[in-house]
Amino acid sequence: MAELPAFNHTSLESIADISNTVRATFHTHKTRSVSYRLIQLRKLYWGLKDNEDALLEACKRDLGKSSFETYLTEVGWCENDIIFMCNNLEKWVKDEAAPDIPLLNKALSPRIRKEPLGCVLIIGAYNFPVQLSLGPFIGAIAAGCTAILKPSENAPAAAAVMEMIIKKSLDQSAYRVVQGAIPGSTALLDQKWDKIFYTGNMNVGKIIAKKAAETLTPVTLELGGRNPAIITKNADARLAARRLLWAKLLNAGQVCVSQNYILVDKEILPAFIAEMKKAMDEFYPQGAKASPDYGRIVNERQFLRLKKMLDESQGKILLGGTMDEKEKFLEPTVIQVDNVTDSLMVDETFGPLIPIYPVNNLDEAIRLANEVHATPLGIYPFGNKQETNRILAETRSGGASVNDGFFHASIPTLAFGGVGESGQGSYRGKASFDCFTHRRSVTTTPGWMESLLNVRYPPYAGKLKQFQRMSNLSPNFDRDGKVERNLATYILTLGGGSFMGAVKRYLFVAILALGVKQYQLRQSRS
């Protein structure tokens, strides 16, 4: 068993000085250097690698999480993320040629510079205490920002290990960890930031957004949601049961992106329930409590919250239902409900409670999904292609996994984020770099263009028509919004519809003609 460092709150009096130090370091511009960023990322990688055992033990203590789950969703995830960043960073930081620039303006070399936002605050969450803290932290380093990380105090062992790693591995003038509870977070929010990144619940997200608005500080909010799974009568009951059960029981259900409830067509309901029971027996042959692969609820407060939700439900327990407050154990529990006002439907469960709501058809399922929560973090449709496409077309969500439970959120290089009440902004992979990067538009005006720019200088008499000839675009649609087909333009552009489209088609025709000519020459010689 790895020996872990103690969790100690950062003194409130020191928080302003820590923040000022990190901000001052950004203004030295040393974090803008790509080589500096890469060195910090590589050192962090080895810090994680050398302390894998401590991180595995910490997540075991905080959440009862198995070593496999911790490596899969926390340690290995972050290590791979760092390597991905290091392999791509030099490519990402290069200036981009600006798209869709008129020919006249190309002489000004319009381009997009990638610049760090500045000094950022990252507030992590307890359910995946390493990944949800270090994931955005890695993105901030890659982007060239300085950063303060505030891990969740509800996972104190993991928070302490991360602080130890960052202290030993990184430049302490640029990257710091602040530990604490609400007073510490409040003191941090009183400082000036160039970006705040928060992962957690909607209520705290509102507080952070309101505080950030006072200084017009941009925020990324990764929140939760009452995410629906929808199982149509044409779904594969076995696959749906296995995949959704895994999604809901990973980390004992403490996953913001897992389904909060399942809308099941009544025609397939008996088969689905039977497959749920089979899958439960297969995953935990000795029962969930005896399984080394099943976690625990993070603390007593969350345990009692879940117990209260289950006690107040008017639904019928179909599977599970046992609990042990001393161990903070809550058995995977399937409950059939019949009202959207049920206690298991009105709030995010964030635990191993699985409400099932029978529906008559897909119309009802879509209506209920939009009624319960119009902008969840994820949605999980199971059915044939026509049905799942319709579900995607008639709902909204931060992301979606068709015929699976949150697979989209398990791809480390796929942008992840919410919409509406489930959050704003995204990260992971390149999106993590973009999250902390300002795309600065830049032009350089050469001296020889002065005569062309004369139109912009006063006096303006007689210049309007000249400017219109230089800049006005002609619509290809009439007053009813219908596209007009100009036969001459169509013929001249070979149907390309634009100057560049015509160029491409003329080149294609020329290459094709050349190939035909060469073929004919070869044939004539043979």
N, C-alpha and C positions, 0 to 999 in steps of 0.2 A: 504494500500500500504506500503510495507516494505521500511524502510529507508536504503539507500545504501551508502557505503563508497565512497570517492572520488577516482578517478583514477589518480595516480601521477607517473610520470616517475622516475625511479631509476637514480640517478646521475651517469654519465659515469665514474667519477673518483672513485666511490666506487665499481665498478663491479669487478675489479681485486682482491680487498680485500675480497669481498664476496666469490668469487670463491676459493681463497686461504684458507679461513676459512673452507669451505665445504670439500675441498680436504684434509686439515689437519685432519679434524674429521674422514674421512675414515681411515686414517693411525693410528688412535687410536684403530681401530678394534672393537669399541663398536657396530657398526651397523651389525657386523657379528652374533651377538647373536640373536637367533630366538625369544627369549622372548622380546628383544628390538624391533624387527621388528613388532611383533604382537601388542605390546602396541601402537606403532606409527600408525599402521593400524586402530586399534580400536578407537583411539582418532580422527583420520581423519573421521571415520564413523560418530561419534557423532558430529563432527564439521559440516559435511554435513547435518545431520539430524536436528540439531538445527537451521540451516540457510536455510532450504528448501524454505521458503517464499522469502528470499532475492535472492536466485538463480533463482527462477521462475520469479521474477520481473526483474532481470538483463537481462535474455534472452528475456523477453518481450520488454525491452527498446532497446536492441542491435539489435534484429532481428524480432520484432513483433511476436515472437513465442508464441503459446498458452501454457497455463499451462500444458495441457495434453501432448503435444509434448515434452515439456521440461522435465517433469517427466519421460515420456516413454524413451526418448533418451539421457537424460543427468543425472538428479539427481538420479532417481531410479536405473538406469543402474550402476552408480558408487558405490552406496551404496551396491547393490547386488554383485558387483565385489569384494568389500572389504570383505564381508562375505564369499564369495567363496574362496578367498585367505586365510583368517584366518582358514577356515575349512580344508584346504588341505596343508598348508605350511609345517607343521612338517613332512608330508609324502614326500613332494617334495625335501626337503633339505637333506634327507638321502643319503648316498653313494649308488651307484648302482653297482651291480656286472657287470663287463664288459662282453659283449656277445662274442661268437665265439672265445673263447680262447682255444688253443691246450692243450691237457692233461698235457704235460710237463711243461707248463707255469702256470698252475693253482696253483702250490705251491707258486707262488709269490703274490697271492691274488690280481690280477688286479681289479681295481675298478675305478669308476668315482666319484670324489668329486664335489659338486655344490658350486661354490664360486662366490661372487659378482665381477662384472667387475671393480668397483671402483667408481669414481666420474663422474656423467653423467649429460648431458644437454638435456632438453626436451623442444622443441619449438612447441607450440600448434597452432591451427587453429581457425578461427572465426566462421565457420559455425555450429560446435557443440563445443562451446567454453569450456564447462565443460568436456564432455566425452573425447574429443580428447586431452585435456591437462592432466586431472587427470587419465585417463585410463593407459597410459604408466607410469605416476608418481607412481601409485599404484604398478605396476609391479616392478619398481625400488626399492621401499621400501621393497617389499616382497623378492626381491633378495639380500637385504643387502647392496645396494649401497647408497651413499649420492647423492643428486640431487639438481639441480637448475631448476626451471620451468620458462619458458618465455612464458606467454600466448600471444594471439594475441591482439595487440592494436586496431584492428578493432572491437573488442567486449569489449569495455572498462569497462562496468558495470560488466560483468561476471568476467573479469580479476581482478577487484578490490575486488569483493566478495571472489574469490578464495584466493587472497593474505591475506585477513583478516582471513579466515578460517585456512590457513596454519600457519599464525603467532600465532594464538591462540591455535592451536591444536598440533603442531609438534615441535620437537627439532630444534631450530633455528640454532644450530651449524652444523646440518646435512642437513636440508631441507629449501631452501629459494626460494622466488619468485623475479624475476627481471622484471620490467615493462619498456616498451619503444617501439620505432619503429625501423627503420633500423639502426640508430647509436648504439642503445643498443644491437641489435642482432650482429652487427659487433664486438662490444667490447667483447661480450661473446665468439664469435668464435675465437677471438684472444687468448683465454685462452686454457690451455691444458685439454683435457677431455679423459676419458676412453671409452666413447661412446656418440654419439649424436643421438637423436631421433627427427626426423622432420616430421610434417604433413603439407602438403600444395601443391603448384603447382610445376610443373616440372622445371621451370626456376630457382626458388629459390633452389630447390633440387640440381640442378647442382652446384650452387654456394657453397652450404654447403658441398657437396661431394668433390669438388675441394679443399676447405679450409681444410677439414678433412684429405685429402690425404697428405697434407704437413707434418702432424705429425703421419701418419698411424693410424688415429683414426677410429675405425669401426663406421658405420652409419646404422641406420634403416630409410628408406625413405618411407613414406606413401603418395603417390602422387595420382593424378587423372588419367583421361583417357577418350578417346572418346568411351564409352562403348556401344556396340550394343545390341539391342533386336532383335530377329529374329522370325517372326511369319509366320509359314508355312500355306499352304492351309488347313491342317488338324487340325489346332489349334482351341481351343474354343474361339471365338471372344469376347464373353462377359467377360470371366475370364481374358483374355489377356488385354482387355481395362481397366477393373477395377484395376487390379494389377499393371499395368504399370503406370496408371494415379496416383495412390496413391504413387508409388515409386518416380515419378517425381515431385509431388506437396508437399511432405513432406518438411518442412523447405523452402517452396517456391522454390523448385528445387535446393537449395544450398547444394547438397549432392554429394560428389565426386564419389560415387559408383552407383548412379542411371544411367539409360540408357541415352546416349547422343543423340541417334537417333534410329529409329525403321525401320527395313527392313521388309516390309509386302508383302506377295505374292498377286499379283494383283487379284487373284480369291477371296480372302477373304477381300480385302481392303474396299469395300462399307459397309460390315457388321461390320468391325472393327471401321470405322469412326462413324457409327451410334451408336455403343455401347460406344464409347468414349463420345459422346454427352450425352447419357443417364446417364453415370456415373458422368459426370461433373455436370449435373442437380441434381443428387442424393446427391453428396458430398456437393454441395454449392447451396441449393435451392433458396437463396436470392442473389446469385452471389458471386464470390470469394471476392470482395472488402468489402462487408457487413458481411462476415463470420468472426466470432471470431477465427476460426480454420485455417485461411490462413495467412501465415506470410508475411513479407516484405523483400525487398532486403536490404542488410546490410548497404550500404552507397551510396552516390551519384555517386562515381566513378564506382562502380559495376553496378549501374542502367544504367548509360550512356553507359557502355560497352555492356550491353545486348540490349539496344535500338539500338545501332549502328549495332550490329549483325543482328537484325531483319530488320532494314531499308535497309541494304545492301543485304539481301537475295533475290534471284530471285524466291523463292518459292511462293506458293499460300496459303494464310491464310484460313484455313478451320474452325477453332474455335478460339474465343478470339481475342486478339490483342490490347485491350485497356490498357492504362497505365496512371499513375499519378505521375509525377516526385516529386511533393511536398511531397507526402506520401511514395515515393519509392515503389509504387504499380505497379506490372506488372501482368496482367491477365494471367492465364494459356492459352497458345497459341499453337495450333496445325497447323503446316505448312507442306504442301506437297512439297518436293524438288525432283529434277531429275538429280542432278549432285553432285559428291563427292567434287567438288571445291566450292560448295555453302558456304557462310559465316557461316552457321549453322552446317556445316560438318567439316570444317577445324580446328576448335578450340573447346575446351570443353565449352559448354554453361554455365554450373553451374548456372542455373536459370530455370524458368518455361516455357522454350521454348522447344517444342516437334516436331522435324523434323521427317516426315514420308517419307520414300523412297520406292516406289513400285518396286517390282522385279518380274521377270518372273517365277523363280523357285528357289529351294534351292541351286543349284549350283551357281547361280548368287549371292545369299545372302551371302554365305560363302566366295566367292571371294571378294566381296565388304567389308565384315567385316575385312578380313585380309589386304586389301588394305588401308582402312581408318586408322586403328591403329592395328598393329599386336599383341601388348601386352597390351590390356586395363586392367583396374582394375577389371572389371566384364563383364560377358556376360550372356544374358537372352534368352534362346531358348524356344519357345512355339510350340508344335506340338505333334505328336505321339512319342512313345518310340524310334522307329527306326530313326526318323528324329533328335530328340534331342541328341541321342547318336552319330549320325554322326557329328552334329555341335560341340559337345565336342571333338570328335576325330580329327577334322580338323581345330580347332582354338586353340589359347592360351589366357589365362587371369589369373589374380590374383586369382579369384574365379568365381563361377557360381551358378546361381539359375535356375533350370529347372522349367518351367511353373510358374514363379514368378519374381518379381523385387527385387533383392538383399536380399532375405531372409537369404542367407548364412551370410551376414554381420550384421544381426540383432540377431544372436545367440551369447550371450556374452561369451560363453566358447569355441567357435570355432575359431581356428587360422585364422587371417585376415591379408592379405598383398597383395602387388602387385608383378608383374614380369616384367622384362625389363624396359621399359619407365614408367610403372605405379608404380614402387617402388622396394624395396628390403627389405627382412626381414618381420617378422610377429609378431603379439602380440594378446592379449586377452586371458582370462582364464589362463591356464598353460603356454601358449605361451608367455604371458607377463612376467612371472617369468623367462622363458628360455631366453627371449630377453636380459635380463640384467645379465645373469648368465654365468660364464665360466665353462665348463665341463673339469675338470682337471684330466687327467689320472695319476693314481698312482699305483706303485707296491712296494712290500716289499720283498727283497731277503733274505731268511734265511741263516744262516751260514752253515748249513749242506749240502747246495747245491753246495759248492765250488768244490767238485770233479767232479760234473756234468758240471760245467762251465769251466773246464780246457781246453775244446776245443777252447775257444775263446782267450786264452792267447798265445802270441808268445813263442817259435818258432812254425810256422804253418806247418812245414814239417810233412806229413803223416796224417794231420787232416782233409783234405778236404772231403775225403770219409766218415769219421766218422760224420762230420757235415751234409753231404747230407743224410745219413741214418736217422739222427735225425730229419731233418727238411723238406726234399723234399716231396711234394705232387704229386700224380700220376694223370695225366689227364684222364678223361673218354671220351675223344673225339679224333677223328683222325685228320689228316692234312687238311682235307676238312671242319672241324668244325662240323662233324656229331658225335653224341653221340654213343659210342660203348657200346653194352650190353654184359657184362661178365656174362655168365650163372652161373658160380660157385658163384660169388659174389651175384648175384641176389637171388640164392637159400639160401645162408648162411645168408643173411640179410633179408630174407622173403620179398624181394622187397622194403626194407626200403631205400636202396641207400646210407646209411651212418651208422657209428657205433651207433650213438644215435637213428637213425631211426630203426635199428635192435633191439636195447634194448627195445624200446617202443613196437615193434610188438611182441617180445618174451614174454614180460610181459603180453601183451593182450592175447596171446595164452595160457600162463600159468594160468591166471585168468579164462579164458573161460574153460580150461580143468578142473580146480578145481571146477567150478560151475557145469559142466556136471557130474563130479564124485559124488559130493554131491547130485545132483538130482537122480542119479542112486542108491545111498545108501538109500535115502528116499523111492524110489519106491520099492526096494527089501524088506524093512521092512514093507511096508503096505500090 
